[in-house]
């Protein structure tokens, strides 16, 4: 597909910086999530996933995957759910293992390539509700996960899944990891490690003989964390093996449904390798849109209905025939 060389997103003139665009929504965009209908589903390995529904009675469903250490209650997920509902879609926002407010049962957590859990959620939605059309929407790590799933499954994706839209995707995990390790991104790295440490400690209470946080203070970046926890807990040799196998850019060529990737050029979380220009140029199904601005899962705008540009862009692409 040709690159979408122009984007109509323009940030508010007083919110031009990529860091500000990334942080502002987390601080000031608040939603009531009391409308969600939570369901707990049990996995084949005796664990659970908490999924949140927002139904309008539609025959169309959007399944939304959140970012690293996010949840179905993050502003970008709830904003997308509300936009989908206003446009006549049901929405299902799922929480990764350990992300719903309760630590999961198994030793494993989640990672950028846990497509088995995404597939389990999709299969549950297909089996329990009658939907004529399903689309996938992902943010940041959830965007990478969505692309890996679609490329890995390729032509074996359920025929009801017709389109996908992903935002702020670290398509090259190693490049993104190095970018987040830079001093300018210390505030993000520190916050990620704080919440991840909390989960390690919660897991220690369940299975102290299998996991510990000894010298956790020595972990300074995702290289350290993934080597110690992500890789061994999920069957990878080391951090590099994990990044190499779960980076979505290598799966783009196998995606068989119309898919839109939106990565802002001033996103502080992602580096050059995360803009898959060649991969999308060679693809018949995947579009790449690179707004000059937007930050990481930002795309702020000030409208009466409180919608953000990313939500409008998703609806526009999903409606395209």
C-alpha positions in Angstrom: 0.0 0.0 0.0 1.3 3.5 -0.6 2.3 5.5 2.5 -0.3 8.0 3.7 2.1 10.9 3.2 -0.2 13.5 4.7 -2.0 13.4 7.9 -4.7 15.9 8.9 -3.8 15.9 12.6 -2.6 19.2 14.0 -1.8 19.6 17.7 -3.1 22.6 19.6 -0.6 25.4 19.2 0.2 25.4 23.0 0.8 21.6 23.1 3.4 21.1 20.4 6.0 19.1 22.4 5.9 15.3 22.1 6.5 14.8 25.8 3.7 17.2 26.7 1.4 15.5 24.2 2.2 12.2 25.8 1.8 13.2 29.4 -1.1 15.8 29.2 -4.0 13.2 28.6 -2.9 11.0 31.5 -3.0 14.0 33.9 -6.1 15.8 32.6 -8.3 13.4 30.6 -10.5 11.6 33.1 -13.5 9.4 32.5 -16.1 7.6 34.6 -15.9 3.9 33.7 -19.0 2.8 35.6 -20.7 1.9 32.3 -18.4 -1.1 31.8 -19.8 -4.6 32.3 -16.9 -6.8 33.6 -16.6 -10.4 32.7 -13.9 -12.8 34.0 -12.9 -15.6 31.6 -10.7 -18.5 32.5 -7.8 -19.6 30.4 -6.7 -23.1 29.6 -3.8 -22.9 32.0 -5.9 -22.1 35.0 -5.5 -18.4 34.9 -8.0 -15.6 34.2 -8.5 -12.5 32.0 -10.8 -9.7 33.0 -12.6 -8.2 30.0 -14.8 -5.1 30.0 -17.8 -4.8 27.7 -19.6 -1.7 26.5 -22.6 -2.8 24.5 -25.0 -0.9 22.3 -26.8 -3.9 20.8 -24.7 -3.7 17.7 -23.8 -6.6 15.4 -20.3 -5.0 15.1 -17.6 -5.4 17.7 -14.3 -3.7 18.3 -11.7 -5.5 20.6 -9.2 -3.1 22.2 -5.8 -3.9 23.5 -4.1 -1.4 25.8 -0.5 -0.5 26.3 2.3 -1.6 28.6 1.1 -1.4 32.2 -2.2 0.0 31.1 -5.7 -1.3 31.4 -9.2 -1.0 30.1 -9.6 2.1 32.2 -6.8 4.2 30.6 -8.0 7.4 29.1 -7.1 6.3 25.5 -9.1 3.1 25.8 -12.1 4.7 27.4 -12.1 7.5 24.9 -12.0 5.0 22.0 -14.8 2.9 23.6 -17.0 6.0 23.9 -16.4 7.0 20.3 -17.2 3.5 19.1 -20.4 3.4 21.1 -21.5 6.7 19.7 -21.0 5.3 16.2 -23.0 2.2 16.8 -20.3 -0.3 17.8 -20.0 -2.6 20.7 -16.6 -2.5 22.4 -14.6 -5.1 24.4 -11.6 -3.7 26.2 -9.6 -6.5 27.7 -7.0 -6.5 30.5 -3.7 -8.4 30.2 -2.8 -10.8 33.0 -2.1 -8.7 36.1 -3.5 -5.5 34.6 -7.1 -5.6 35.9 -6.4 -4.7 39.5 -5.8 -8.2 40.7 -2.6 -10.2 40.2 -3.0 -13.3 38.0 -2.5 -16.9 39.2 0.3 -18.2 37.0 4.0 -17.3 37.1 3.8 -15.7 33.7 2.6 -12.1 33.2 2.2 -10.7 29.6 4.5 -9.4 26.9 4.5 -7.9 23.5 3.9 -11.2 21.8 1.3 -13.0 24.0 -1.0 -13.6 21.1 -2.5 -16.6 22.8 -4.4 -14.4 25.2 -5.6 -12.1 22.5 -6.8 -15.1 20.5 -8.5 -16.5 23.5 -10.4 -13.2 24.0 -11.4 -13.1 20.3 -12.6 -16.7 20.4 -14.7 -16.0 23.5 -16.3 -13.0 21.8 -17.1 -15.1 18.7 -18.5 -18.0 20.6 -20.6 -16.1 23.2 -22.0 -13.2 21.2 -23.3 -13.0 17.6 -21.3 -10.5 15.7 -21.2 -10.0 12.0 -18.1 -7.9 12.0 -15.1 -7.6 14.3 -12.2 -5.1 14.2 -9.1 -5.0 16.4 -7.7 -1.7 17.8 -4.4 -1.5 19.7 -2.4 1.1 21.5 1.4 1.1 21.9 2.3 -2.5 23.1 -1.2 -3.5 22.4 -0.7 -2.3 18.8 2.4 -4.4 18.5 0.5 -7.4 19.9 -2.3 -6.8 17.4 0.1 -6.7 14.4 2.0 -9.8 15.6 -1.3 -11.7 16.0 -2.6 -10.7 12.5 0.7 -11.5 10.8 1.3 -14.7 12.7 -2.2 -16.0 11.9 -2.3 -14.4 8.5 -5.0 -16.0 6.3 -6.1 -18.1 9.3 -7.5 -15.1 11.1 -11.3 -15.5 11.8 -13.2 -14.3 8.8 -15.3 -12.0 10.9 -12.2 -9.9 11.7 -12.3 -7.4 8.9 -10.0 -4.5 9.8 -7.5 -3.2 12.4 -6.2 0.1 13.6 -3.1 0.6 15.8 -1.5 3.7 17.3 1.9 4.6 18.7 3.4 1.1 18.0 6.9 0.1 19.0 7.3 -2.1 15.8 11.0 -2.6 16.6 11.1 -3.5 20.3 14.9 -3.2 20.5 14.9 0.2 19.0 12.1 1.3 21.3 13.8 -0.1 24.3 17.0 1.8 23.6 15.0 5.0 23.1 13.2 4.6 26.4 16.6 4.0 28.1 17.8 7.5 27.1 18.1 10.2 29.8 15.3 12.3 28.2 12.8 9.4 28.8 13.9 8.7 32.4 10.5 9.8 33.8 8.7 7.1 31.8 11.2 4.4 32.5 11.1 5.1 36.2 7.3 4.9 36.3 7.2 1.6 34.3 9.7 0.0 36.7 7.7 1.2 39.7 4.5 -0.5 38.6 6.3 -3.6 37.3 8.1 -3.9 40.7 4.8 -3.8 42.5 3.6 -6.7 40.4 6.7 -8.7 41.1 6.2 -8.2 44.8 2.5 -9.2 44.5 3.6 -12.3 42.6 6.1 -13.1 45.3 3.3 -13.3 47.9 1.6 -16.0 45.8 4.7 -18.1 44.9 7.8 -16.9 46.9 9.8 -20.0 45.9 9.6 -19.1 42.2 10.2 -15.4 42.0 11.9 -12.7 44.0 12.9 -9.0 43.8 16.4 -9.3 45.2 18.4 -6.2 44.1 15.6 -4.9 42.0 17.0 -1.4 42.5 19.8 -2.4 40.1 17.3 -2.7 37.3 17.5 0.6 35.4 15.9 -0.2 32.0 13.9 -2.7 30.0 17.1 -4.6 29.0 17.7 -5.3 32.7 14.0 -6.1 33.4 13.5 -8.3 30.3 16.6 -10.3 30.9 15.7 -11.0 34.5 11.9 -11.4 34.2 10.2 -11.2 30.8 12.5 -13.6 29.0 12.7 -16.5 31.5 9.1 -16.3 32.5 7.9 -16.5 28.9 10.3 -19.0 27.4 12.8 -16.7 25.7 16.6 -17.0 25.9 17.2 -13.4 26.9 15.9 -9.9 26.2 17.3 -9.8 22.7 15.6 -13.1 21.8 12.3 -11.7 23.1 12.6 -8.5 21.2 13.6 -10.2 18.0 10.8 -12.7 18.1 8.1 -10.3 19.2 8.8 -7.2 17.1 5.8 -6.6 14.8 7.6 -5.1 11.8 8.6 -8.7 10.7 5.0 -9.7 10.6 3.5 -6.9 8.6 4.1 -8.6 5.2 1.8 -11.5 6.3 -1.1 -9.3 7.4 -4.1 -10.0 5.1 -6.8 -7.5 6.3 -6.8 -3.7 5.9 -4.7 -2.3 8.7 -3.7 1.2 9.6 -0.6 2.0 11.7 -0.5 5.6 13.1 2.9 6.6 14.6 3.6 10.2 15.3 7.0 11.5 14.3 7.5 13.2 17.6 6.6 10.1 19.7 9.2 10.0 22.5 8.8 6.2 23.0 9.8 5.0 19.5 12.8 5.3 17.3 13.6 5.1 13.6 13.1 1.3 13.4 9.5 1.7 14.6 8.4 3.4 11.4 7.9 0.5 9.1 8.1 2.4 5.8 9.5 -0.4 3.7 7.3 -3.1 5.2 4.1 -1.1 4.6 5.2 0.1 1.1 5.6 -3.6 0.1 2.3 -4.6 1.7 -1.1 -4.9 -0.1 -3.0 -4.4 3.1 -1.2 -2.3 5.6 -1.1 1.5 5.6 1.3 3.7 7.6 0.4 7.2 8.6 3.0 9.4 10.3 1.6 12.7 11.7 4.3 15.2 12.4 2.8 15.5 15.9 0.8 13.5 18.4 3.3 12.2 21.0 2.8 8.7 22.4 -0.9 7.8 22.4 -1.7 11.5 22.6 -3.3 13.1 19.5 -5.0 15.7 21.7 -7.7 18.0 20.4 -10.3 20.1 22.3 -13.8 19.4 21.1 -17.2 19.6 22.8 -17.6 15.9 22.9 -14.1 15.4 24.4 -13.0 13.2 21.6 -9.4 13.0 20.4 -8.2 12.8 16.8 -7.1 9.2 17.1 -10.7 8.2 17.9 -12.0 10.0 14.9 -9.3 8.6 12.7 -10.1 5.1 13.8 -13.8 5.4 13.0 -12.9 7.0 9.6 -10.8 4.0 8.7 -13.2 1.4 10.1 -16.0 2.9 8.0 -14.0 2.9 4.8 -15.2 0.3 2.2 
